[in-house]
Each structure stands twice: as C-alpha cells, then as structure tokens.
Amino acid sequence: MTPSQFVSTCTADAIDQAAAQLRAGSLVAFPTETVYGLGADATNATAVARIYEVKGRPQDHPLIVHIASMNEIDKWCSDIPAYAIFLARDFWPGPMTLILKRSPLAQDFITGGQDTVGLRVPNHTLALALLNSFAKIGGAGIAAPSANRFGHVSPTTAQAVEEEIGTYLQSQDQIMDGGASEVGVESTIIDCTHVAPRILRPGAITAQMIEESTGLTLVEKSEDEIRVSGSLENHYSPLAKVILDSPAKSGEGFIALADIQTPEGAIRLATPRDVDEYARLLYSALRSGDSQGISVIAVIAPLGDGLAVAIRDRLLRASRGR
C-alpha cells in the first residue's frame, strides 16, 4: 500500500477528496460506530464489483447502502411501512439497518438479485461528513459491507483494515482513519417488508427497543428467506479455533468478562468490564490472538438480553470457523 492511500488526518479537504474518489469509481474504507466499511458508489456497478473482488464475497450476497439521512429513504425504497419510519426517527443515525422493498435505483448488483434493499444512516462524525460530501456532488448512497475479507473478523480500526485488505486495494483507493469503532459489532438488521418488524441479525438496537419504538410485536419467522450481510452460519472467524463457554487451557487465548478469572497458563486477550465494552473489544481481541499465533481461543460469552444477544450470535458463527 502506498502512503497516499492511507488518510490518517481527516480534514474537510481530505473528506471531500475521498467523496470525489468514490464518485470517480474508487473504493474508500471509512469508520462507522459499528465497524469499518469498504465503500463504493452504490449506483456504480463497476465500483461495486470491486468490493466483491477485494472481499472475496459471493456475488449473491447483498450490500447495505449507507445514506446521509432518513430523508433519502424514498430514493432507494418503495412501499415503506409506517413502523419503518418510526424506527428511522428513533434510531438513525445509529447501528440499525432497515430492509425494505427496493426502488428502481437499487439494482441487482446491490441487492443480490432480491427485491429488497438494506439502508443505514451511520452514527459516526466522519462517516456522516463523507456521506454529506458525497451527496453534494451527486452521490445517492455508499454501498459498504465490512472492510475485511469475506467471513473474516470485521475490522474496528483503520490499521485492521490495512492488515486485512491493504494488498487488494489500488493506488487511488483510500482508508480513512476515524479511530476505534465505538459499538464494535455490526448493525441490527430489521426486515420491514411484513406487517411487523423481524430481526434478521441482532445488534445494539435490541428487540425491546424495536417493540417500544413501533408498538408492534416482532415477527419471529417468515416463509421467505431474505439474504443479508453476516447471516451465514460460519462468519466473523479468526484463524484460531474459537471454543465457546469452556475454560481455556494453558497456551490458549482467553476472552471473558473481568470478573471471570484467567485460567492458569492461558493468554488473556480481553478483560471487558461490561457487555458494551465486551462488544467494543471482541473483534480486536480475536485479531490479537491471530497476531500472536494462538491456535485456540476460549471465550466465555456474556449472558442476558440486549447487546449480549448480538455478541453470542457473532461468537457462535465464529466458532464454526471459516
């Protein structure tokens, strides 16, 4: 990677330059509050194809479109239920993706050939500045999955992005450094194509929050299966084998809440004090295990509702390997 690709000081001029690069068809990795995304112009089929190439991502796996505000929903969607508007008003900008019936703007190369599209307004100053700059020069939205190779651990720092995909980027592509992601796990994905919402991927926006916002009881099951990001059984996986809810043996990595003692000889990779910190540190801890050459990581997952559900979801998928 050449130094010009890595933008560490994100001034207004640098953000405008990154937006112009996106409009020209280049890729820009940028921070969000959840994880770092690998962005392309969501209306440019050639640019979007490069996302799939860099990530090694299956072509039928849809992408999430990031927009600057909820006012842009109707550009990308049709048949928008009232409860989706309630959710957008309550949780955008934020770690929530809404799945809605697509408009003609959302083409097959974004949706994976489905008749739905995922939308999100991220809650990160740099991401919003990039989206607004992009909109000012005619951009409709930025398609951005996590900025890692497909199935690997999502990056929560710019350095992790560089380690993951730096060798796959071209000289005109950029990585924007906005510090460590605050949430640390991917957005909650909510299906809004039925009479009531349905969670397709858990995240920081919890079932209780969704029901309180909409006044509706969540749909548990549906006959149709919508493909969404991060929904495969094996995903979010480090090189190391992840073992759940089992004490670590000597020489193995160990991740657990701070009140759980490290087994003798185990290598402590993270000591989060609460569930929020657990989510924030999880992916960097898994990456640290790989960088230390640890072959097995034992993880004691947090119990309970809320964000703990999302953590357990990611760890279960990680435990199945790549």
LUMLOTOR-519746 format. One record per residue: residue in one letter; x, y, z of N, C-alpha, C in turn. Coordinates in pm, whole numbers, always signed. Atoms other than C-alpha are relative to their C-alpha. Layout:
N
GULUM r    nc1    nc2    nc3   cac1   cac2   cac3    cc1    cc2    cc3
GULUM A      X      Y      Z      X      Y      Z      X      Y      Z
...
//
This chain:
322
GULUM r    nc1    nc2    nc3   cac1   cac2   cac3    cc1    cc2    cc3
GULUM M    +84   -119     +0     +0     +0     +0    +88   +125     +0
GULUM T    -75   -124     +3   +134   +343    -90    -52    +94   +108
GULUM P    +43    -90   -106   +124   +618   +178   -122    +85    -38
GULUM S   +111    -86    +41   -126   +822    -28   -135    -66    +19
GULUM Q   +128    +68    -17   -390   +555    +20    -53    +10   +142
GULUM F    +39     +3   -140   -393   +582   +398    -18   +144    +50
GULUM V    +29   -135    -44   -563   +902   +517    -20     -1   +151
GULUM S    +11     +4   -145   -493   +946   +887    -54   +130    +58
GULUM T    +52   -129    -45   -575  +1316   +924   -118    +38    -89
GULUM C   +119    -17    +84   -932  +1352   +801    -53   +142     +8
GULUM T    +44   -139    +10   -961  +1722   +729   -119    +10    -95
GULUM A   +112    -21    +91  -1254  +1870   +538    +43    -23   -144
GULUM D    -49    +21   +136  -1041  +1871   +223    +20   -149    -29
GULUM A    -22   +144    +19   -948  +1504   +273   -132    -73    -18
GULUM I   +133    +62    +12  -1315  +1411   +317    -58    +29   -137
GULUM D    +50    -35   +134  -1411  +1599     +1    +74    -77   -109
GULUM Q    -78    +77    +98  -1128  +1427   -186    -45   -145     -2
GULUM A    +47   +138     -7  -1248  +1087    -64   -135    -14    -69
GULUM A   +130     +2    +66  -1601  +1168   -179    +16     +5   -151
GULUM A    -25    -10   +144  -1467  +1267   -521    +56   -132    -54
GULUM Q    -53   +130    +41  -1272   +939   -539   -111   -104    -12
GULUM L   +116    +90     +7  -1592   +747   -464    -81    +27   -127
GULUM R    +80    -38   +118  -1776   +938   -737    +71    -42   -129
GULUM A    -79    +39   +118  -1493   +851   -978    +11   -151    -14
GULUM G     +0   +146    +11  -1535   +480   -905   +100    -72    +88
GULUM S    -96    +63    -90  -1268   +418   -642    -69    -50   +126
GULUM L    +49    +51   -127  -1310   +243   -308    +56    +84   +114
GULUM V    -43    -72   -119  -1292   +420    +28    -45    -78   +123
GULUM A    +33    +61   -128  -1275   +236   +360    -16   +111   +103
GULUM F    +28   -109    -93  -1427   +451   +634    -59    -55   +130
GULUM P    +48    +48   -129  -1520   +422  +1002   -149    +24    +17
GULUM T   +134    -26    -51  -1868   +382  +1142     +4    -36   +149
GULUM E     +3    +33   -141  -1976   +336  +1502     -1   -150    +26
GULUM T     +4   +146    -17  -2018    -39  +1443   +135    -61    -36
GULUM V   -130    +47    +49  -1718   -150  +1231    +38    +88   -119
GULUM Y    -40    -75   +120  -1520     -7   +938    -65    -63   -123
GULUM G    +62    +46   +123  -1691    -29   +599    +90    +24   -120
GULUM L    -70    -17   +127  -1550    -69   +248   -100    +56    -99
GULUM G   +102    -71    +73  -1739   +186    +43    +26    +17   -148
GULUM A     +0    -32   +143  -1824   +235   -324   -130    +71    -32
GULUM D   +122    -64    +50  -2076   +443   -516   -106   -108    -25
GULUM A   +101   +106     +6  -2393   +237   -475    -76     -5   -131
GULUM T    +64     +2   +132  -2509   +326   -827    +97    -38   -111
GULUM N   -105    +30    +98  -2182   +229   -999    +30   -149     +3
GULUM A    -14   +145     +1  -2187   -139  -1097   +147    -44     -2
GULUM T   -142    +36     +9  -1814   -146  -1181    +70    +18   +134
GULUM A    -60    -26   -131  -1714     +9   -848    -47   -103   +102
GULUM V    +55    +98    -93  -1944   -223   -655    +62   -138    -25
GULUM A    -62   +129    +33  -1796   -523   -838   +138    -11    +65
GULUM R   -132     +2    -65  -1457   -424   -695    -12    -31   +149
GULUM I    +21    +39   -140  -1599   -453   -341     -1   -152    +12
GULUM Y     +9   +146     -3  -1686   -815   -414   +136    -64    -26
GULUM E   -132    +53    +35  -1342   -872   -566    +96    +13   +117
GULUM V    -92    -24   -111  -1149   -717   -277    -34    -88   +120
GULUM K    +43    +78   -116  -1354   -900    -14     +0   -152    -27
GULUM G    +21   +141    +30  -1380  -1232   -199   -140    -41    +40
GULUM R   +138    +16    -47  -1753  -1202   -136    -87    -64   -108
GULUM P    +91    +59    +98  -2019  -1419   -307    -87   +107    -67
GULUM Q    +71   -102    +76  -2199  -1223   -580   -147    +15    +40
GULUM D   +141     -9    -37  -2545  -1303   -445    -20    +48   +144
GULUM H     +8    -49   -137  -2465  -1162   -100    -21   +151     -4
GULUM P    +33   -141    +19  -2637   -820    -84    +84    +94    +86
GULUM L    -74   -103    -71  -2475   -497    +31    -97    +97    +68
GULUM I    +78   -103    -69  -2603   -233   +274    +38   +136    -60
GULUM V    -22   -133    +53  -2644   +117   +131     -5   +100   +115
GULUM H     -6   -104   -103  -2537   +399   +364    -43   +134    -60
GULUM I    +52   -129    +46  -2723   +728   +327    +21   +105   +109
GULUM A    -33   -109    -92  -2678  +1070   +488   -111    +30   +100
GULUM S   +111    -27    -91  -3027  +1099   +642   -121    -82    -40
GULUM M   +121    +77    +28  -3366   +930   +663    -83    +63   -112
GULUM N    +74    -67   +109  -3496  +1185   +411    +28    -63   -136
GULUM E    -38    +61   +128  -3325   +978   +140    -54   -142    -17
GULUM I    +54   +136     +7  -3516   +654   +212    -76    -23   -129
GULUM D    +88    +23   +115  -3766   +705    -68    +73     -3   -134
GULUM K    -79    +16   +122  -3487   +726   -327    +26   -147    -28
GULUM W    -44   +139    +10  -3397   +365   -258   -112   -101    +20
GULUM C   +104    +95    -43  -3723   +214   -137   -138    +39    -50
GULUM S   +141    -22    +27  -4090   +176   -218    -80    -76   +104
GULUM D    +88    +71    -92  -4384    +62     -5    +61     -2   +140
GULUM I    -65    -14   -130  -4237   +193   +321   -105     +1   +110
GULUM P   +101     +4   -106  -4445    +91   +627    +25   +109   +104
GULUM A    -11   -105   -100  -4515   +346   +899    +99    -37   +110
GULUM Y    -89    +37   -111  -4324   +145  +1159   +147    +14    -38
GULUM A   -138    -21    +44  -4007   +170   +948    +40   +146    +20
GULUM I    -26   -143    -24  -4034   +550   +970    +20    +25   +149
GULUM F    -18    -13   -144  -4075   +523  +1348   +142    -44    +40
GULUM L   -133    +51    -32  -3757   +314  +1366   +109    +96    -48
GULUM A   -100    -93    +54  -3564   +555  +1143     +9   +126    +86
GULUM R     +1   -121    -83  -3672   +854  +1354    +65    -24   +135
GULUM D    -50    +28   -134  -3577   +683  +1678   +147    -41     +3
GULUM F   -132    +64     -9  -3251   +511  +1586   +100    +39   -108
GULUM W    -96    -53    +96  -3091   +692  +1291    +34   +143    +34
GULUM P   -115    +84    +30  -2815   +790  +1286    +22   -102   +111
GULUM G    -22   +102   -100  -2729   +464  +1458    +24   -138    -59
GULUM P    -39   +135    +43  -2640    +93  +1443   -119    -87    -40
GULUM M   +120    +70    +46  -2954    -19  +1259    -12     +6   -151
GULUM T    +24    +10   +144  -3014   -139   +902   -143    -45    -22
GULUM L   +138    +36    +33  -3366   -150   +760     -4    -67   -137
GULUM I    +21    +69   +126  -3460   -399   +489   -138    +36    -51
GULUM L   +125    -49    +58  -3728   -254   +260    -10    -42   -146
GULUM K    +20    +25   +142  -3880   -314    -82    +78   +104    -80
GULUM R    -90    -90    +71  -3640   -165   -333    -73    +84   -104
GULUM S    +42    -84   +113  -3697   +117   -580    +86    -36   -120
GULUM P    -85    +28   +116  -3556   +110   -936   +146    +41    +17
GULUM L   -139    -43    -21  -3244   +287   -806    +85   -114    +57
GULUM A    -72   +113    -61  -3145    -25   -608     +2   -116    -97
GULUM Q     -9   +101   +105  -3024   -257   -880    +54   -132    +53
GULUM D    -35   +135    -41  -2941   -627   -871   +142    -10    +56
GULUM F   -138    +11    -46  -2568   -567   -818    +16    +48   +145
GULUM I     +2    -40   -140  -2656   -410   -480    -81    -98    +84
GULUM T    +96    +79    -77  -2943   -635   -373    +24   -151     -8
GULUM G    -21   +143    +18  -2800   -971   -477   -114    -64    -77
GULUM G   +111    +51    +80  -3093  -1006   -717   -131    -10    +74
GULUM Q   +124     +3    -77  -3353   -973   -442    -82   +126    -25
GULUM D    +85   -118    +19  -3645   -730   -444     -1    +90   +123
GULUM T    -14    -83   -120  -3529   -572   -116   +138    +65     +2
GULUM V   -127    -68    -17  -3252   -333    -17    +17    +37   +146
GULUM G    -30    -40   -137  -3079   -260   +315    +54   +141     +5
GULUM L    -42   -140    -14  -3036   +102   +426    +44    +28   +143
GULUM R    -45    -41   -134  -2847   +260   +716    +54   +142     -3
GULUM V    -63   -130    -24  -2753   +606   +844    +94    -20   +118
GULUM P    -94    +28   -109  -2433   +555  +1049    +14   +118    +96
GULUM N    -16   -103   -103  -2370   +744  +1371   +149    +21    +29
GULUM H   -143    -30    -15  -2009   +850  +1317    +26   +130    -75
GULUM T    -21   -134    +57  -1896  +1208  +1252    +67     -7   -136
GULUM L    -74     +8   +126  -1651  +1111   +977    -85    -65   -109
GULUM A    +86    +67    +98  -1893   +872   +805   -108    +95    -52
GULUM L   +105    -94    +41  -2169  +1134   +802    +58   +114    -84
GULUM A    -64   -105    +79  -1929  +1400   +674    +29    -50   -141
GULUM L    -27    +58   +131  -1826  +1167   +390   -129    -16    -80
GULUM L   +128    +18    +69  -2188  +1085   +306    -58   +132    -47
GULUM N    +53   -132    +38  -2289  +1452   +303    +83    +62   -112
GULUM S    -85    -50   +108  -1989  +1548    +89    -31    -73   -130
GULUM F    +33    +82   +117  -2074  +1261   -148   -134    +43    -60
GULUM A   +132    -44    +47  -2437  +1377   -169     +8   +134    -72
GULUM K    -12   -132    +60  -2329  +1732   -255    +51     -5   -144
GULUM I    -52    +12   +137  -2154  +1608   -571    -81   -102    -81
GULUM G    +91    +83    +77  -2447  +1395   -680     -8   -145    +39
GULUM G     +4   +139    -45  -2389  +1072   -491   -132    -33    +69
GULUM A   +129    +38    -58  -2706   +885   -395    +16    -85   +126
GULUM G    -22    +86   -115  -2555   +647   -138   +130    -77    -17
GULUM I   -126    +75     +2  -2245   +449    -45    -28   -144    +44
GULUM A     +9   +141    -35  -2257    +69    -56   +122    -37    +83
GULUM A   -115    +25    -87  -2040    -55   +230    -22   -119    +92
GULUM P    -10   +111    -95  -2001   -401   +379   +121    +23    +89
GULUM S   -117    -14    -85  -1739   -451   +649   +128    -14    -84
GULUM A   -122    -13    +81  -1386   -378   +525   +100   -110    +31
GULUM N    -85   +116    -24  -1243   -729   +558    -26   -104   -108
GULUM R    +25   +113    +89  -1209  -1045   +356   -123    -74    +48
GULUM F   +128    +61    -31  -1534  -1238   +342    +15   -113   +102
GULUM G     -1   +102   -103  -1601  -1448   +652    +97    +25   +113
GULUM H   -100    -29   -102  -1313  -1297   +849    -57    +93   +106
GULUM V    +41    -90   -108  -1332  -1085  +1164     -8   +143    -53
GULUM S    +18   -138    +48  -1467   -736  +1093   +102    +93    +67
GULUM P    -98    -92    -56  -1217   -451  +1142    -67   +114    +77
GULUM T    +52   -112    -78  -1277   -189  +1411   +100   +113    +11
GULUM T    -98   -108    +10   -968    +22  +1338    +48     +9   -145
GULUM A    -55    -16   +135   -809   +162  +1023   +119    -93    -21
GULUM Q   -115    +89    +10   -497    -43  +1097    -45   -142    -34
GULUM A    +52   +134    +29   -705   -362  +1093    -46     -9   -145
GULUM V    +40     -2   +141   -847   -260   +755   +122    -19    -89
GULUM E   -123     +8    +80   -497   -214   +616    +57   -142     +3
GULUM E    -52   +136    -13   -389   -554   +751    -84    -99    -81
GULUM E    +93    +93    +65   -697   -725   +605     +2    +10   -152
GULUM I    +24    -16   +144   -732   -576   +257    +96    +95    -69
GULUM G    -91    -98    +59   -445   -334   +202    +63    -46   -129
GULUM T    -66    +51   +120   -276   -558    -54    -95    -16   -117
GULUM Y   +100    +16   +105   -601   -584   -253    -45   +135    -58
GULUM L    +45   -132    +44   -653   -209   -289    +91    +56   -109
GULUM Q    -75    -66   +105   -542     +7   -579    +48   +136    +48
GULUM S    -65   -123    -45   -338   +328   -561    -99   +115    +23
GULUM Q    +96   -108    -14   -645   +552   -596   -101    -24   +113
GULUM D    +89    +30   -112   -835   +379   -315    +53    +63   +128
GULUM Q    -42    -66   -124   -828   +521    +37    -52    -76   +123
GULUM I    +45    +45   -132   -851   +415   +401     -3   +123    +90
GULUM M    +15   -116    -86   -984   +685   +633     +4    -46   +146
GULUM D    -18    +38   -140   -880   +669   +998    -84    +89    +90
GULUM G    +85    -75    -93  -1152   +774  +1242     +4    -56   +140
GULUM G    -10    +58   -132  -1028   +590  +1548    -73   -133    +10
GULUM A    +65   +129    -23  -1169   +273  +1701   -151    +14     -2
GULUM S   +146     -1     +5  -1534   +190  +1638    -57    -10   +142
GULUM E    +53    -11   -135  -1749   +267  +1941    -85   -119    +42
GULUM V    +88   +112    -33  -2002    -19  +1924    +76   -132    -11
GULUM G    -88   +115    +14  -1775   -289  +1784    -60   -123    -64
GULUM V    +64   +107    +77  -2030   -529  +1633    -96    +62   -101
GULUM E    +76    -52   +114  -2231   -488  +1315   -142    +40    +40
GULUM S   +133    -54    -27  -2570   -318  +1295   -106   -108    +12
GULUM T   +120    +82     -1  -2900   -476  +1384    -66    +11   -138
GULUM I    +72     -2   +128  -3071   -575  +1058   -145    -38    +24
GULUM I   +143    +19    -26  -3450   -544  +1064    -76     -9   -132
GULUM D    +86    +20   +117  -3682   -682   +797   -128    +82    +19
GULUM C   +119    -86     -7  -3952   -420   +732    -93    -25   -118
GULUM T    +84    +31   +117  -4135   -599   +450   -129    -72    +38
GULUM H   +122    +66    -47  -4412   -751   +666    -83    +96    +84
GULUM V    +89    -85    -79  -4691   -620   +886    +65    +42   +131
GULUM A    -76    -34   -120  -4445   -613  +1178   +147    -29    -26
GULUM P   -143    +18    +25  -4066   -597  +1203    +51   -137    +44
GULUM R    -64   +128    -33  -3839   -902  +1221   +151    +21     +1
GULUM I   -145    -13     -8  -3475   -915  +1334    +66   -111    -81
GULUM L    -75    +95    +82  -3250  -1080  +1076   +143    -16    +49
GULUM R   -132     +9    -63  -2922  -1003  +1255     -3    +88   +125
GULUM P     +4    -81   -122  -2902   -890  +1620   +117    +97     +8
GULUM G   -103   -102    -18  -2704   -582  +1718    -34    +86   +119
GULUM A    +18    -89   -114  -2705   -285  +1952   -143    +52    +15
GULUM I   +142    -33     -8  -3066   -196  +1866    -74   -129    +29
GULUM T    +49   +127    -51  -3242   -464  +2067   -148    -22    -32
GULUM A   +141    +35    +23  -3576   -644  +2035    -93    +90    +82
GULUM Q    +83    -85    -85  -3716   -446  +2328     -7   +142    -55
GULUM M     -2   -135    +56  -3610   -116  +2172    -88    +10   -124
GULUM I    +80     +1   +123  -3772   -210  +1841   -149     -4    +32
GULUM E   +142    +12    -35  -4102   -309  +2002    -51   +126    +68
GULUM E    +41   -126    -64  -4110     +7  +2214    -15   +111   -102
GULUM S     +5   -103   +104  -4044   +222  +1907   -123    -14    -89
GULUM T   +106    +24    +99  -4303    +60  +1681   -136    -29    +62
GULUM G   +125    +44    -61  -4566    -55  +1930    -48   -133    -53
GULUM L    +36   +128    +62  -4560   -390  +1748    +83   -113    +61
GULUM T    -72   +118    -42  -4461   -740  +1849    +80    -54   -117
GULUM L    -87    +49   +106  -4168   -874  +1649    -52   -128    -63
GULUM V    +28   +124    +72  -4233  -1136  +1383   +117    -94    +23
GULUM E   -107    +95    -29  -4035  -1447  +1476    +46    -74   -124
GULUM K    -34    +80   +116  -4049  -1642  +1150    -74    +51   -122
GULUM S    +66    -37   +126  -4137  -1589   +786    +29   -108   -103
GULUM E    -18   +101   +104  -4182  -1814   +487   +112    +39    -96
GULUM D   -105    -43    +93  -3947  -1603   +276   +130    +19    +77
GULUM E   -132    -16    -60  -3576  -1602   +349    +76   +109    -75
GULUM I    -73   -110    +59  -3405  -1271   +281   +148    -15    +34
GULUM R   -144     +6    -23  -3028  -1290   +236    +48   +137    +46
GULUM V    -54   -126    -52  -2850  -1026   +442   +145    -21    +40
GULUM S   -142     +6    -38  -2493   -943   +543    +18    -74   +132
GULUM G    -37    +65   -124  -2332  -1163   +806    -98   -104    +50
GULUM S   +104    +94    -42  -2609  -1423   +807    +39   -146    -21
GULUM L    -41   +138    +21  -2410  -1731   +709    +37    -65   +133
GULUM E    -24    +70   -126  -2361  -1999   +974   +143    +18    +48
GULUM N   -139    -23    -38  -1982  -1959   +968    +43   +136    -51
GULUM H    -31   -139    +35  -1874  -1596   +977    +77    +61   +117
GULUM Y    -67    -75   -107  -1674  -1342  +1182   +112    -83    +63
GULUM S    -91   +101    -54  -1398  -1603  +1218   +146    +41    -10
GULUM P   -145    -17     +7  -1031  -1559  +1311    +65   -126    -55
GULUM L    -73   +121    +39   -762  -1804  +1202     -7   -104   +111
GULUM A     +6    +89   -115   -771  -1951  +1552   -136    -70     +9
GULUM K   +125    +68    -29  -1031  -2206  +1650    -62    +64   +123
GULUM V    +72    -63   -110  -1293  -2043  +1874    -84   -105    +71
GULUM I    +77    +94    -82  -1433  -2255  +2158    -83    +80    +99
GULUM L    +91    -78    -83  -1737  -2124  +2344    -23    -63   +136
GULUM D    +43    +35   -136  -1809  -2133  +2717    +74   -120    +57
GULUM S    -87   +106    -53  -1517  -2356  +2806   +127    +66    +52
GULUM P   -123    -61    -53  -1219  -2269  +3029   +118    -22    -95
GULUM A   -118    +11    +87   -900  -2202  +2836   +105    -88    +65
GULUM K   -114    +81    -45   -612  -2446  +2863   +127    +83    -11
GULUM S   -127    -70     +5   -252  -2342  +2905    +43    +21   -145
GULUM G    -44    -35   +134   -127  -2162  +2593   -111    +45    -93
GULUM E   +114    -44    +81   -477  -2088  +2464    -37   +144    +33
GULUM G    +51   -133    -26   -625  -1744  +2428   -126     -6    +83
GULUM F   +118     -1    -88   -900  -1638  +2668    -65   +137     -3
GULUM I    +79   -123     -2  -1177  -1376  +2646   -118    -24    +91
GULUM A   +113    +10    -92  -1427  -1320  +2926    -15   +132    +74
GULUM L    +21   -119    -82  -1576  -1051  +3147   +103     +5   +112
GULUM A   -109    -24    -95  -1340   -902  +3403    -15    -80   +130
GULUM D    +18    +71   -126  -1497  -1085  +3697    +26   -151    -11
GULUM I    -34   +141    +21  -1401  -1424  +3546   +152    -13     -5
GULUM Q   -144    +13    -15  -1051  -1531  +3644    +62    -71   -121
GULUM T    -74    +65   +109   -796  -1625  +3377    +55   -135    +46
GULUM P    -56   +130    -36   -715  -1998  +3387   +152     +3     -5
GULUM E   -146     +4     -8   -354  -2080  +3474    +61    -35   -136
GULUM G    -71    +24   +125   -130  -2056  +3169    -69    +53   -124
GULUM A    +73    -55   +115   -398  -1905  +2945    +47   +142    -30
GULUM I    -43   -133    +44   -328  -1585  +2748   -123    +89    -10
GULUM R   +117    -88     -5   -580  -1315  +2834     +4    +98   -118
GULUM L     +6    -87   +118   -685  -1131  +2516    -89   +122    +22
GULUM A    +86   -114    -32   -954   -904  +2664    -62    -23   +136
GULUM T    +59     +5   -133  -1093   -820  +3008   -108   +108    +10
GULUM P   +104   -105     -1  -1412   -619  +2940    -74     +6   +133
GULUM R    +68    -19   -128  -1587   -473  +3242   -151    -19    -10
GULUM D   +144    +16    +17  -1937   -489  +3095    -29    -43   -144
GULUM V    +38    +51   +131  -2131   -602  +2788    +36    +98   -111
GULUM D    -34   -100   +102  -2080   -275  +2599   +148     -6    -34
GULUM E   -144     +8    +25  -1704   -297  +2642    +38   -133    -64
GULUM Y    -23   +131    +60  -1716   -666  +2553    -17     +9   -152
GULUM A    +25    -15   +143  -1869   -582  +2214   +108    +85    -66
GULUM R    -98    -92    +57  -1621   -299  +2159   +137    -65    -17
GULUM L   -133    +61     +0  -1316   -517  +2232     +6   -134    -72
GULUM L     +3   +138    +46  -1428   -851  +2087    +84    -24   -125
GULUM Y    -68    +28   +126  -1301   -828  +1730   +150    +29     +8
GULUM S   -143    -29    -13   -971   -663  +1821    +69   -108    +82
GULUM A    -57   +108    -79   -917   -938  +2080    +22   -125    -84
GULUM L    -16   +115    +89   -977  -1212  +1822   +117    +22    -96
GULUM R   -111    -32    +90   -736  -1037  +1585   +134     -9    +74
GULUM S   -122     +7    -80   -479  -1010  +1865    +45   -145    +17
GULUM G    -34   +141    -10   -498  -1385  +1912    +70    -52   -124
GULUM D    -63    +41   +126   -417  -1438  +1546   +141    +58    -13
GULUM S   -131    -64    +16   -129  -1189  +1553   +105    -63    +92
GULUM Q    -91    +68    -93    +21  -1379  +1849    +22   -147    -37
GULUM G    -17   +138    +43     -7  -1709  +1663    -70   -101    +88
GULUM I    +75    +90    -87   -254  -1857  +1911    -95    -84    -85
GULUM S    +80    +90    +85   -430  -2160  +1764   -141    -24    +52
GULUM V   +132    +21    -60   -724  -2185  +2006    -32   +118    +91
GULUM I    +46   -107    -88   -924  -1906  +2172   -127    -46    +70
GULUM A   +116    +36    -79  -1163  -1998  +2452    -72   +128    +42
GULUM V    +77   -121    -27  -1443  -1747  +2504   -118    -34    +92
GULUM I   +119     +8    -85  -1693  -1714  +2788    -91   +114    -42
GULUM A    +90   -103    +53  -1984  -1529  +2625    -86    +58   +111
GULUM P    +88    -60   -100  -2192  -1283  +2827   -143    -53    -13
GULUM L   +138    +45     -2  -2542  -1389  +2927    -95   +119     -1
GULUM G   +100   -105     -9  -2866  -1191  +2912    -52    +45   -135
GULUM D    +62    -54   +120  -3062   -988  +2661    +82   +116    -55
GULUM G    -65   -119    +53  -2976   -676  +2464   +120    -32    -85
GULUM L   -121    +14    +81  -2628   -645  +2317    +66   -136    +19
GULUM A    -56   +132    -24  -2530   -978  +2475    -48   -101   -105
GULUM V    +55    +89   +103  -2755  -1150  +2219    +84    +11   -128
GULUM A    -81    -21   +120  -2553   -995  +1934   +139    -59    +17
GULUM I   -133    +55    -25  -2222  -1094  +2094     -3   -152    -13
GULUM R     +9   +146     +9  -2335  -1454  +2132    -23    -46   -144
GULUM D    +22    +32   +142  -2458  -1456  +1771   +132     +0    -76
GULUM R   -127    -10    +72  -2117  -1343  +1641    +95   -112    +43
GULUM L    -91   +102    -50  -1928  -1586  +1862    -41   -140    -46
GULUM L    +45   +130    +47  -2145  -1882  +1763    +43    -22   -143
GULUM R    -41    +11   +139  -2076  -1812  +1396   +153    -13    -11
GULUM A   -146     +9     +1  -1705  -1758  +1467    +48   -139    +40
GULUM S    -42   +132    -49  -1687  -2092  +1647    -12   -109   -107
GULUM R    +14    +98   +109  -1789  -2270  +1325   +111    +12   -103
GULUM G   -115    -16    +89  -1476  -2142  +1153    -36    +64   -132
GULUM R    +19    -64   +130  -1432  -2013   +801    -50   -100   -102
//
